[in-house]
Amino acid sequence: MIHLHASKKLFEKLPLNEDGMLYLTPNTQSLYQQTALDNNPLSGWHGHLVDFDGYDCFFFCSR
């Protein structure tokens, strides 16, 4: 499982269920069927939502 640290602004925009997981859609269903890795190399990113010229843009940086 990938752990993403989100700012409050980004967190409010994410489509999360009551458990804090992404809603299960046809696009995300395959993610839930994969086995979880304890140390995923894609984990540890920090995300922020930035308004750029009227568009919501996601800004991510690694630790």
Stockholm file with secondary structure:
# STOCKHOLM 1.0

chainA/1-63         MIHLHASKKLFEKLPLNEDGMLYLTPNTQSLYQQTALDNNPLSGWHGHLVDFDGYDCFFFCSR
#=GR chainA/1-63 SS CCCEEECHHHHHHSCBCTTSSBCCCTTTHHHHHSCCCSSCTTCCEEEEEEEETTEEEEEEEEC
#=GC SS_cons        CCCEEECHHHHHHSCBCTTSSBCCCTTTHHHHHSCCCSSCTTCCEEEEEEEETTEEEEEEEEC
//
